[in-house]
Amino acid sequence: MPRRVRPAKPDPQAGADALMAWYVKQRLEDDPRIDADVERSCTSKQQYADEMDAHAHALMNGMGDVLFSYECRYCGFWHLTRRPT
C-alpha cells in the first residue's frame, strides 16, 4: 500500500479555516464525532507554534498561573486550557 503524503501544516496565523482545510485533507473517512471534537477543541482556539510561545502568551495576559499549554492531537499546534496537564 503506498504511503500517503501529508500536506504541510498551515501557518498558525492563517486562521481556523486554513487549519480545518488542512485537517480534512489528513482524513481518510468522514466521522461527525471527530468533526465536532475538532471544532470544539481545536479550530475555536488560538494556535501557537510551540509550547514556549503558548506559555508566553498566557504570561503576557496575566494568566500564567491559570492557563496550561498542550499539544493538540488534531493539528499538532499548541493551545491553552484551564485544565492542568
C-alpha positions, 0 to 999 in steps of 0.5 A: 500500500503506498504511503500517503503524503501529508500536506504541510501544516498551515501557518498558525496565523492563517486562521481556523479555516486554513487549519480545518482545510488542512485537517480534512485533507489528513482524513481518510473517512468522514466521522461527525464525532471527530468533526465536532471534537475538532471544532470544539477543541481545536479550530475555536482556539488560538494556535501557537507554534510551540509550547514556549510561545503558548506559555508566553502568551498566557504570561503576557495576559496575566494568566500564567498561573491559570492557563496550561499549554498542550499539544493538540492531537488534531493539528499538532499546534499548541493551545491553552486550557484551564485544565492542568496537564 
